[in-house]
Amino acid sequence: MKFLITGSNGQVGSCLVKQLSLIPEIEFLAVDRAQLDITDGAAVAKLVNDFKPDAIINAAAYTAVDKAEQEVELSYAINRDGPQFLAQAANSVGATILHISTDYVFAGDKVGEYVETDDVAPQGIYGKSKLAGELAVAAACPRHIILRTAWVFCETGNNFVKTMLRLAHTRDELGVVVDQFGGPTYAGDIANALIVMAKAISNGNQAFGIYHYSGLSHVNWCQFACEIFKQAKSQALLDKEIHVKAITSEQYPTPAKRPENSKLDCNKILQHFGIQASDWRAALNNLNGYL
């Protein structure tokens, strides 16, 4: 099997590279922005035609949620146009495209967990551009998997876990939002899910479409922070108590509105691919890698 990985230096991309390196039967080409600008349709078409992958996993994205409100054109170029070019190229060589999307395609005001068929209503440019990408991918390549996820973290890149650990060494008290709920998701688990799905499809599984994948149990940001500090203390990475002060979204205003509810129902991916939800607590067992 041959895989093309885009966004290889990002959180999920770097985990994909690490995991694929341990699977000898898969040949893969991993590219980041320096090697392939996915917004350049001609460059995408040439690379895909030359390499002829069986699967393209698109882990490239514009993820600066607040900056997206100003950088509208760039957000759409990376989150809509790039995925469309990749999907068109995948279709031209008979490949499957696996594309990562987000909980931000929803309004975040539902009671309970979001399922794949729920109405979408993104509230900001980031969510709108990611939804546009979903629609573009689905239209350009029938052999597609769109994987919506949320609250991604791992040892590389910028994420909530790394931010909390950094702040813990300079502060004794932190205000953390208590009225936004979701499932923290370890990027290594997302990478594994994508590989499992791609292999299953190559073995004849035709369950294309949209899937939700995130962590359980669901928590708010304040609870997530408390668990990070608890783990850090038990691993002797923190030698003091951090007082986590619960604050509301109104007390922590941001240029882009965050969903209050980012809880994703992950039963469909379990049913069709046997993939369990991410165990985010287990992913905090070795926080030394995040420092």
C-alpha positions as CSV (number, residue, x, y, z in Angstrom):
1,M,0.0,0.0,0.0
2,K,1.1,3.6,-0.7
3,F,0.0,6.5,1.5
4,L,0.5,10.2,0.8
5,I,0.4,12.2,4.1
6,T,0.0,16.0,3.9
7,G,0.6,18.3,6.9
8,S,3.3,16.0,8.2
9,N,4.7,18.4,10.7
10,G,1.4,19.0,12.5
11,Q,0.1,17.2,15.5
12,V,-1.7,14.4,13.7
13,G,0.7,14.4,10.8
14,S,3.8,13.8,13.0
15,C,2.0,11.0,14.7
16,L,1.1,9.5,11.3
17,V,4.7,9.6,10.3
18,K,5.9,7.9,13.5
19,Q,3.3,5.1,13.3
20,L,3.7,4.5,9.5
21,S,7.4,4.2,10.0
22,L,6.7,1.0,12.0
23,I,4.5,-0.6,9.3
24,P,6.8,-2.2,6.7
25,E,4.0,-3.1,4.3
26,I,3.0,0.5,3.8
27,E,5.1,2.8,1.6
28,F,4.4,6.4,2.4
29,L,5.4,9.9,1.3
30,A,5.0,12.6,4.0
31,V,4.9,16.2,2.9
32,D,4.5,19.5,4.7
33,R,4.0,23.0,3.3
34,A,7.6,23.3,2.3
35,Q,7.3,20.2,0.1
36,L,3.8,20.7,-1.1
37,D,1.5,23.7,-1.1
38,I,-1.9,22.1,-1.1
39,T,-3.5,25.3,-2.4
40,D,-1.5,24.9,-5.6
41,G,-3.8,22.7,-7.7
42,A,-1.2,21.9,-10.4
43,A,1.4,20.9,-7.8
44,V,-1.0,18.7,-6.0
45,A,-2.1,17.0,-9.3
46,K,1.5,16.4,-10.4
47,L,2.7,14.9,-7.1
48,V,-0.3,12.6,-6.8
49,N,-0.1,11.5,-10.4
50,D,3.7,10.8,-10.0
51,F,3.4,8.9,-6.6
52,K,0.0,7.2,-7.3
53,P,-1.0,6.6,-3.7
54,D,-3.7,4.2,-2.6
55,A,-4.8,6.6,0.1
56,I,-4.2,10.3,0.7
57,I,-4.5,11.4,4.4
58,N,-4.9,15.1,4.6
59,A,-3.7,16.3,8.0
60,A,-3.0,19.8,6.7
61,A,-5.2,22.6,7.9
62,Y,-5.5,26.2,9.0
63,T,-6.3,25.9,12.7
64,A,-5.7,29.4,14.1
65,V,-9.3,29.8,15.2
66,D,-9.1,33.5,16.2
67,K,-6.8,34.6,13.4
68,A,-9.1,33.1,10.9
69,E,-11.6,35.9,11.6
70,Q,-9.1,38.2,9.9
71,E,-7.3,35.8,7.5
72,V,-10.5,34.7,5.7
73,E,-9.0,34.1,2.3
74,L,-6.1,32.1,3.7
75,S,-8.5,30.0,5.8
76,Y,-10.6,29.0,2.8
77,A,-7.5,28.4,0.6
78,I,-6.1,25.9,3.1
79,N,-9.3,24.4,4.5
80,R,-11.4,24.3,1.4
81,D,-9.4,24.7,-1.8
82,G,-6.5,22.5,-0.7
83,P,-8.7,19.6,0.3
84,Q,-10.6,19.9,-3.0
85,F,-7.4,19.7,-5.0
86,L,-6.3,16.6,-3.0
87,A,-9.7,15.0,-3.4
88,Q,-9.8,15.7,-7.2
89,A,-6.3,14.2,-7.5
90,A,-7.2,11.2,-5.4
91,N,-10.2,10.6,-7.6
92,S,-8.1,10.8,-10.8
93,V,-5.8,7.9,-9.6
94,G,-8.5,5.8,-7.9
95,A,-7.3,6.6,-4.4
96,T,-9.2,7.1,-1.2
97,I,-9.0,10.5,0.6
98,L,-9.2,10.6,4.4
99,H,-9.7,14.2,5.5
100,I,-9.7,15.6,9.1
101,S,-12.4,18.0,10.1
102,T,-13.7,19.5,13.3
103,D,-16.5,19.8,15.9
104,Y,-16.6,23.5,14.9
105,V,-18.9,22.7,11.9
106,F,-21.6,22.6,14.5
107,A,-23.3,25.5,16.4
108,G,-22.4,23.9,19.7
109,D,-25.8,24.4,21.2
110,K,-27.2,20.9,21.1
111,V,-28.2,19.1,24.3
112,G,-26.3,15.7,24.2
113,E,-23.8,14.3,21.7
114,Y,-23.5,15.3,18.1
115,V,-24.0,12.5,15.6
116,E,-22.8,12.6,12.0
117,T,-26.2,13.5,10.5
118,D,-26.9,16.4,12.8
119,D,-27.4,19.8,11.1
120,V,-24.2,21.8,10.7
121,A,-24.1,25.5,11.6
122,P,-20.6,26.8,12.0
123,Q,-20.3,30.0,14.0
124,G,-16.9,31.4,12.8
125,I,-14.6,31.5,9.8
126,Y,-12.6,28.5,10.9
127,G,-15.7,26.3,11.2
128,K,-17.2,27.7,8.0
129,S,-14.0,27.0,6.0
130,K,-13.7,23.5,7.4
131,L,-17.3,22.8,6.5
132,A,-16.6,24.1,3.0
133,G,-13.7,21.6,2.9
134,E,-15.9,18.7,3.9
135,L,-18.4,19.6,1.1
136,A,-15.6,20.0,-1.5
137,V,-14.0,16.7,-0.6
138,A,-17.3,14.8,-0.7
139,A,-18.2,16.3,-4.1
140,A,-14.8,15.7,-5.7
141,C,-14.1,12.1,-4.6
142,P,-16.7,9.4,-3.9
143,R,-14.1,7.3,-2.0
144,H,-13.8,9.7,0.9
145,I,-13.6,9.5,4.7
146,I,-14.2,12.7,6.6
147,L,-13.1,12.4,10.2
148,R,-14.4,15.1,12.6
149,T,-12.5,15.4,15.8
150,A,-12.1,17.8,18.7
151,W,-9.7,19.2,21.4
152,V,-6.6,17.6,19.8
153,F,-3.4,17.3,21.8
154,C,0.0,15.5,21.6
155,E,3.7,16.0,22.4
156,T,4.3,18.2,19.4
157,G,2.8,21.5,18.3
158,N,0.7,24.0,20.3
159,N,-2.1,22.6,22.4
160,F,-4.0,22.9,25.7
161,V,-1.9,20.3,27.5
162,K,1.4,22.0,26.6
163,T,0.0,25.4,27.5
164,M,-1.2,24.3,30.9
165,L,2.1,22.7,31.8
166,R,4.0,25.8,30.7
167,L,1.8,28.1,32.7
168,A,1.9,25.9,35.8
169,H,5.6,26.6,36.2
170,T,5.1,30.4,36.4
171,R,1.7,30.7,38.1
172,D,-0.1,29.3,41.2
173,E,-3.6,30.1,39.9
174,L,-5.2,29.8,36.5
175,G,-8.6,30.7,35.3
176,V,-10.0,28.0,33.0
177,V,-13.4,28.0,31.1
178,V,-16.0,25.8,32.8
179,D,-19.0,26.1,30.3
180,Q,-17.5,24.5,27.2
181,F,-17.7,20.7,27.0
182,G,-16.0,18.1,24.8
183,G,-13.8,15.1,24.4
184,P,-10.0,15.7,24.5
185,T,-8.4,13.6,21.8
186,Y,-4.9,12.3,21.6
187,A,-3.4,13.0,18.1
188,G,-1.7,9.5,18.2
189,D,-5.1,7.9,18.5
190,I,-6.5,10.0,15.6
191,A,-3.5,8.8,13.5
192,N,-4.1,5.2,14.4
193,A,-7.8,5.5,13.6
194,L,-7.0,6.9,10.1
195,I,-4.5,4.1,9.4
196,V,-7.0,1.5,10.5
197,M,-9.7,3.0,8.3
198,A,-7.4,3.3,5.3
199,K,-6.2,-0.3,5.6
200,A,-9.8,-1.5,6.0
201,I,-10.9,0.3,2.9
202,S,-8.0,-1.3,0.9
203,N,-9.3,-4.7,2.1
204,G,-12.7,-4.0,0.7
205,N,-14.6,-2.1,3.4
206,Q,-16.7,0.4,1.5
207,A,-18.0,2.4,4.5
208,F,-17.2,5.8,3.1
209,G,-18.6,9.0,4.5
210,I,-18.4,11.2,7.6
211,Y,-17.3,9.8,11.0
212,H,-16.9,11.3,14.5
213,Y,-13.8,10.5,16.5
214,S,-12.8,12.0,19.8
215,G,-12.0,11.2,23.4
216,L,-14.1,9.9,26.3
217,S,-15.1,10.7,28.9
218,H,-16.5,14.2,28.1
219,V,-15.3,17.0,30.3
220,N,-15.1,20.8,30.4
221,W,-11.8,22.7,30.0
222,C,-11.6,23.2,33.7
223,Q,-11.9,19.5,34.4
224,F,-9.3,18.7,31.7
225,A,-6.8,21.2,33.3
226,C,-7.3,19.7,36.7
227,E,-6.5,16.2,35.4
228,I,-3.4,17.5,33.6
229,F,-2.1,19.1,36.9
230,K,-3.0,15.9,38.9
231,Q,-1.0,13.8,36.4
232,A,1.9,16.2,36.4
233,K,2.1,16.2,40.2
234,S,1.9,12.3,40.3
235,Q,4.7,12.1,37.7
236,A,6.9,14.5,39.8
237,L,6.8,17.1,37.0
238,L,5.1,19.7,39.3
239,D,6.0,20.3,42.9
240,K,3.1,22.6,43.9
241,E,-0.7,22.8,43.9
242,I,-2.2,24.8,41.1
243,H,-5.5,26.5,42.0
244,V,-7.8,26.1,39.0
245,K,-10.4,28.9,39.0
246,A,-13.6,28.1,37.1
247,I,-14.5,31.0,34.7
248,T,-17.2,31.4,32.1
249,S,-16.7,32.0,28.4
250,E,-18.0,35.6,28.9
251,Q,-15.1,36.1,31.3
252,Y,-12.6,34.9,28.7
253,P,-13.7,36.6,25.5
254,T,-12.1,35.5,22.2
255,P,-12.4,36.9,18.6
256,A,-14.0,33.7,17.5
257,K,-16.9,32.1,19.4
258,R,-16.2,28.6,20.8
259,P,-18.8,25.9,20.7
260,E,-20.3,25.3,24.2
261,N,-20.9,21.7,23.3
262,S,-18.3,19.8,21.3
263,K,-19.4,16.3,22.5
264,L,-19.1,13.9,19.5
265,D,-20.9,10.6,19.4
266,C,-18.4,8.0,18.3
267,N,-20.6,4.9,17.8
268,K,-20.6,5.0,14.0
269,I,-16.8,4.6,13.8
270,L,-17.0,1.7,16.3
271,Q,-19.7,0.0,14.4
272,H,-18.1,0.2,10.9
273,F,-14.4,0.0,11.8
274,G,-14.2,-1.4,15.4
275,I,-12.4,1.8,16.5
276,Q,-12.8,2.7,20.2
277,A,-12.9,6.4,21.3
278,S,-9.6,8.0,22.3
279,D,-8.6,7.3,25.9
280,W,-7.3,10.8,26.7
281,R,-6.4,10.1,30.3
282,A,-4.1,7.3,29.2
283,A,-2.4,9.7,26.8
284,L,-1.4,11.9,29.9
285,N,0.5,9.0,31.5
286,N,3.9,10.3,30.3
287,L,3.7,14.1,30.4
288,N,7.5,14.4,30.3
289,G,7.2,14.2,26.5
290,Y,5.1,17.4,26.5
291,L,7.7,19.5,28.2
